[in-house]
Amino acid sequence: MRRHLRASIFMLLIATVVLGIGYPLAVTGLSQLFFHKQANGSLIYRSGMLTGSSLLGQSFTDSKGNPLPQYFQPRPSAAGAGYDGSSSGASNLGPSNPKLIQQVTERAIAYRKFNGLPAGAAVPVDAVTASGSGLDPDISLQNALDQAPRVARFRHLPASTVVALVHKYTSSREWGFLGEPAVNVLELNLALDGLR
């Protein structure tokens, strides 16, 4: 019995050292070596100040929560009060849920009005639905192109300049075939601010 107890304690110590200390240190070391930016949160600094992370969405609103027309707007967020990392998650409303149908309808009307689109204009899905995490930093290319004329108008820029920036900050499909091209809203808005 004593021999089995000693062997169990020895294996517990070995497993603790290898899996509790060695493995985390190895993973941390490799991530810092090969994926330094991502391992540290993909933080974006401007003039020495932290402005956000390219991996997390954020709102571009005034003090009353109204969207700022001179900025590209992210997709809706169901995370807490919006883009709250401590409340990450989806709304869990199914496609036939009347509350979701009402939200999508209201968001589509607001999107068309805010961007000066005709009443019957198609609206990109990501403009009216939240992502699974509620923290998605990207919007679709079509969503960005729909917003470009408004942003150009409020920034007193040629529309072609804003559209060129949209294309510059558009990332291609993952591995060339997964998903759709996407535009990182924070990076695009920071690039617009840099045009001043």
C-alpha positions as a LaTeX table, in Angstrom:
\begin{tabular}{lrrr}
\hline
Residue & $x$ (\AA) & $y$ (\AA) & $z$ (\AA) \\
\hline
Met1 & 0.00 & 0.00 & 0.00 \\
Arg2 & 2.81 & 2.40 & 0.93 \\
Arg3 & 4.55 & 1.70 & $-2.37$ \\
His4 & 1.38 & 2.58 & $-4.33$ \\
Leu5 & 0.92 & 5.76 & $-2.30$ \\
Arg6 & 4.54 & 6.84 & $-2.97$ \\
Ala7 & 4.14 & 6.10 & $-6.70$ \\
Ser8 & 0.88 & 8.09 & $-6.81$ \\
Ile9 & 2.43 & 11.10 & $-5.07$ \\
Phe10 & 5.48 & 10.92 & $-7.35$ \\
Met11 & 3.26 & 10.82 & $-10.48$ \\
Leu12 & 1.17 & 13.70 & $-9.12$ \\
Leu13 & 4.31 & 15.80 & $-8.65$ \\
Ile14 & 5.67 & 14.90 & $-12.08$ \\
Ala15 & 2.32 & 15.65 & $-13.76$ \\
Thr16 & 2.05 & 18.95 & $-11.86$ \\
Val17 & 5.52 & 20.07 & $-12.90$ \\
Val18 & 5.19 & 18.96 & $-16.52$ \\
Leu19 & 1.55 & 19.95 & $-17.18$ \\
Gly20 & 1.14 & 22.74 & $-14.65$ \\
Ile21 & 4.45 & 24.53 & $-15.17$ \\
Gly22 & 6.37 & 23.15 & $-18.15$ \\
Tyr23 & 3.55 & 23.06 & $-20.71$ \\
Pro24 & 2.23 & 26.59 & $-19.96$ \\
Leu25 & 5.76 & 28.00 & $-20.09$ \\
Ala26 & 6.44 & 26.26 & $-23.40$ \\
Val27 & 3.18 & 27.49 & $-24.95$ \\
Thr28 & 3.77 & 31.03 & $-23.65$ \\
Gly29 & 7.34 & 31.04 & $-24.92$ \\
Leu30 & 6.39 & 29.75 & $-28.38$ \\
Ser31 & 3.51 & 32.21 & $-28.70$ \\
Gln32 & 5.78 & 35.11 & $-27.73$ \\
Leu33 & 8.40 & 33.93 & $-30.20$ \\
Phe34 & 6.18 & 33.23 & $-33.22$ \\
Phe35 & 2.99 & 35.26 & $-32.55$ \\
His36 & 4.23 & 38.15 & $-30.38$ \\
Lys37 & 1.61 & 40.71 & $-31.49$ \\
Gln38 & $-1.37$ & 38.34 & $-31.11$ \\
Ala39 & $-0.10$ & 36.88 & $-27.82$ \\
Asn40 & $-0.04$ & 40.37 & $-26.37$ \\
Gly41 & $-3.56$ & 41.27 & $-27.49$ \\
Ser42 & $-2.87$ & 42.91 & $-30.87$ \\
Leu43 & $-2.95$ & 46.28 & $-29.13$ \\
Ile44 & $-2.93$ & 49.45 & $-31.21$ \\
Tyr45 & $-1.21$ & 52.59 & $-29.91$ \\
Arg46 & $-1.43$ & 56.08 & $-31.40$ \\
Ser47 & 0.85 & 58.84 & $-30.09$ \\
Gly48 & 1.81 & 56.60 & $-27.18$ \\
Met49 & $-1.78$ & 56.06 & $-26.08$ \\
Leu50 & $-3.66$ & 52.77 & $-26.22$ \\
Thr51 & $-6.61$ & 53.12 & $-28.60$ \\
Gly52 & $-7.81$ & 49.52 & $-28.70$ \\
Ser53 & $-7.12$ & 46.06 & $-30.04$ \\
Ser54 & $-7.46$ & 44.93 & $-33.63$ \\
Leu55 & $-9.04$ & 41.73 & $-32.25$ \\
Leu56 & $-11.90$ & 43.42 & $-30.38$ \\
Gly57 & $-14.66$ & 45.63 & $-31.69$ \\
Gln58 & $-15.55$ & 48.92 & $-30.08$ \\
Ser59 & $-18.21$ & 51.56 & $-30.45$ \\
Phe60 & $-17.73$ & 54.89 & $-32.19$ \\
Thr61 & $-20.43$ & 56.90 & $-30.47$ \\
Asp62 & $-20.90$ & 60.21 & $-28.71$ \\
Ser63 & $-21.53$ & 60.60 & $-24.97$ \\
Lys64 & $-25.24$ & 59.84 & $-25.48$ \\
Gly65 & $-24.56$ & 56.61 & $-27.39$ \\
Asn66 & $-25.39$ & 58.01 & $-30.83$ \\
Pro67 & $-23.17$ & 56.76 & $-33.69$ \\
Leu68 & $-20.65$ & 59.32 & $-34.90$ \\
Pro69 & $-21.29$ & 59.90 & $-38.63$ \\
Gln70 & $-17.63$ & 60.65 & $-39.43$ \\
Tyr71 & $-16.65$ & 57.12 & $-38.41$ \\
Phe72 & $-17.37$ & 53.70 & $-39.84$ \\
Gln73 & $-19.69$ & 51.85 & $-37.50$ \\
Pro74 & $-19.15$ & 48.26 & $-36.35$ \\
Arg75 & $-21.76$ & 45.55 & $-36.42$ \\
Pro76 & $-24.25$ & 45.49 & $-33.52$ \\
Ser77 & $-23.07$ & 43.91 & $-30.29$ \\
Ala78 & $-25.04$ & 41.80 & $-27.82$ \\
Ala79 & $-22.17$ & 41.83 & $-25.30$ \\
Gly80 & $-23.44$ & 43.70 & $-22.25$ \\
Ala81 & $-24.06$ & 47.33 & $-23.10$ \\
Gly82 & $-22.11$ & 46.77 & $-26.34$ \\
Tyr83 & $-18.59$ & 45.51 & $-26.89$ \\
Asp84 & $-18.21$ & 44.63 & $-23.21$ \\
Gly85 & $-15.44$ & 42.06 & $-22.95$ \\
Ser86 & $-16.66$ & 40.89 & $-19.55$ \\
Ser87 & $-20.09$ & 40.05 & $-21.02$ \\
Ser88 & $-19.04$ & 38.47 & $-24.29$ \\
Gly89 & $-21.76$ & 36.44 & $-25.92$ \\
Ala90 & $-24.58$ & 36.29 & $-28.39$ \\
Ser91 & $-28.21$ & 37.25 & $-27.86$ \\
Asn92 & $-29.31$ & 33.59 & $-28.19$ \\
Leu93 & $-32.37$ & 34.67 & $-30.18$ \\
Gly94 & $-33.28$ & 32.14 & $-32.86$ \\
Pro95 & $-34.11$ & 33.13 & $-36.46$ \\
Ser96 & $-37.84$ & 32.74 & $-35.89$ \\
Asn97 & $-37.89$ & 34.70 & $-32.62$ \\
Pro98 & $-40.19$ & 37.75 & $-33.00$ \\
Lys99 & $-37.83$ & 39.87 & $-30.89$ \\
Leu100 & $-34.91$ & 39.17 & $-33.27$ \\
Ile101 & $-37.09$ & 39.84 & $-36.32$ \\
Gln102 & $-38.15$ & 43.17 & $-34.80$ \\
Gln103 & $-34.52$ & 44.08 & $-33.92$ \\
Val104 & $-33.32$ & 43.29 & $-37.44$ \\
Thr105 & $-36.15$ & 45.28 & $-39.00$ \\
Glu106 & $-35.46$ & 48.30 & $-36.79$ \\
Arg107 & $-31.71$ & 48.08 & $-37.37$ \\
Ala108 & $-32.22$ & 47.87 & $-41.15$ \\
Ile109 & $-34.38$ & 51.00 & $-41.14$ \\
Ala110 & $-31.85$ & 52.87 & $-38.97$ \\
Tyr111 & $-28.94$ & 51.68 & $-41.16$ \\
Arg112 & $-30.59$ & 52.91 & $-44.36$ \\
Lys113 & $-31.48$ & 56.26 & $-42.79$ \\
Phe114 & $-28.03$ & 56.80 & $-41.22$ \\
Asn115 & $-26.23$ & 55.97 & $-44.46$ \\
Gly116 & $-28.65$ & 57.80 & $-46.78$ \\
Leu117 & $-29.76$ & 54.63 & $-48.59$ \\
Pro118 & $-33.14$ & 54.23 & $-50.31$ \\
Ala119 & $-35.93$ & 52.57 & $-48.28$ \\
Gly120 & $-35.75$ & 49.33 & $-50.28$ \\
Ala121 & $-31.94$ & 49.06 & $-50.45$ \\
Ala122 & $-30.39$ & 45.74 & $-49.46$ \\
Val123 & $-28.67$ & 45.80 & $-46.09$ \\
Pro124 & $-25.66$ & 43.59 & $-45.31$ \\
Val125 & $-26.46$ & 40.92 & $-42.74$ \\
Asp126 & $-23.58$ & 41.99 & $-40.49$ \\
Ala127 & $-25.06$ & 45.49 & $-40.26$ \\
Val128 & $-28.19$ & 44.23 & $-38.51$ \\
Thr129 & $-27.08$ & 41.13 & $-36.57$ \\
Ala130 & $-24.60$ & 40.72 & $-33.74$ \\
Ser131 & $-21.74$ & 38.26 & $-33.91$ \\
Gly132 & $-21.54$ & 35.17 & $-31.70$ \\
Ser133 & $-19.09$ & 36.84 & $-29.32$ \\
Gly134 & $-20.49$ & 40.36 & $-29.52$ \\
Leu135 & $-16.89$ & 41.55 & $-29.91$ \\
Asp136 & $-16.28$ & 41.12 & $-33.65$ \\
Pro137 & $-13.90$ & 43.88 & $-34.85$ \\
Asp138 & $-14.67$ & 43.40 & $-38.55$ \\
Ile139 & $-17.47$ & 44.27 & $-40.93$ \\
Ser140 & $-18.11$ & 43.01 & $-44.43$ \\
Leu141 & $-16.71$ & 44.82 & $-47.43$ \\
Gln142 & $-20.24$ & 45.68 & $-48.59$ \\
Asn143 & $-21.08$ & 47.14 & $-45.18$ \\
Ala144 & $-17.97$ & 49.36 & $-45.36$ \\
Leu145 & $-18.74$ & 50.43 & $-48.95$ \\
Asp146 & $-22.31$ & 51.35 & $-47.94$ \\
Gln147 & $-20.93$ & 53.56 & $-45.16$ \\
Ala148 & $-18.14$ & 55.16 & $-47.23$ \\
Pro149 & $-20.23$ & 57.98 & $-48.83$ \\
Arg150 & $-21.51$ & 59.10 & $-45.41$ \\
Val151 & $-18.02$ & 59.08 & $-43.89$ \\
Ala152 & $-16.61$ & 60.96 & $-46.89$ \\
Arg153 & $-19.38$ & 63.57 & $-46.67$ \\
Phe154 & $-18.89$ & 64.22 & $-42.94$ \\
Arg155 & $-15.10$ & 64.32 & $-43.24$ \\
His156 & $-15.21$ & 66.54 & $-46.35$ \\
Leu157 & $-13.14$ & 64.02 & $-48.29$ \\
Pro158 & $-13.55$ & 62.71 & $-51.84$ \\
Ala159 & $-15.53$ & 59.46 & $-51.80$ \\
Ser160 & $-12.77$ & 57.85 & $-53.87$ \\
Thr161 & $-10.25$ & 58.52 & $-51.06$ \\
Val162 & $-12.45$ & 56.83 & $-48.47$ \\
Val163 & $-13.24$ & 53.87 & $-50.77$ \\
Ala164 & $-9.51$ & 53.43 & $-51.45$ \\
Leu165 & $-8.88$ & 53.27 & $-47.69$ \\
Val166 & $-11.66$ & 50.70 & $-47.32$ \\
His167 & $-9.96$ & 48.50 & $-49.90$ \\
Lys168 & $-6.56$ & 49.06 & $-48.30$ \\
Tyr169 & $-7.87$ & 47.80 & $-44.94$ \\
Thr170 & $-9.81$ & 44.88 & $-46.38$ \\
Ser171 & $-8.36$ & 41.50 & $-45.45$ \\
Ser172 & $-8.86$ & 38.56 & $-47.76$ \\
Arg173 & $-10.51$ & 35.27 & $-46.89$ \\
Glu174 & $-8.75$ & 33.12 & $-44.31$ \\
Trp175 & $-6.43$ & 30.73 & $-46.15$ \\
Gly176 & $-7.92$ & 31.98 & $-49.41$ \\
Phe177 & $-11.26$ & 30.18 & $-49.11$ \\
Leu178 & $-12.76$ & 30.50 & $-45.59$ \\
Gly179 & $-15.26$ & 33.24 & $-44.85$ \\
Glu180 & $-15.57$ & 36.52 & $-46.69$ \\
Pro181 & $-13.28$ & 39.53 & $-47.09$ \\
Ala182 & $-13.54$ & 41.73 & $-43.99$ \\
Val183 & $-12.66$ & 45.27 & $-42.93$ \\
Asn184 & $-11.25$ & 46.01 & $-39.48$ \\
Val185 & $-13.28$ & 49.00 & $-38.25$ \\
Leu186 & $-10.78$ & 50.31 & $-35.69$ \\
Glu187 & $-7.83$ & 50.20 & $-38.08$ \\
Leu188 & $-9.88$ & 51.88 & $-40.83$ \\
Asn189 & $-11.12$ & 54.65 & $-38.52$ \\
Leu190 & $-7.62$ & 55.28 & $-37.21$ \\
Ala191 & $-6.35$ & 55.53 & $-40.79$ \\
Leu192 & $-9.06$ & 58.11 & $-41.51$ \\
Asp193 & $-8.04$ & 60.11 & $-38.45$ \\
Gly194 & $-4.46$ & 60.00 & $-39.75$ \\
Leu195 & $-5.48$ & 61.82 & $-42.95$ \\
Arg196 & $-5.91$ & 65.11 & $-41.09$ \\
\hline
\end{tabular}
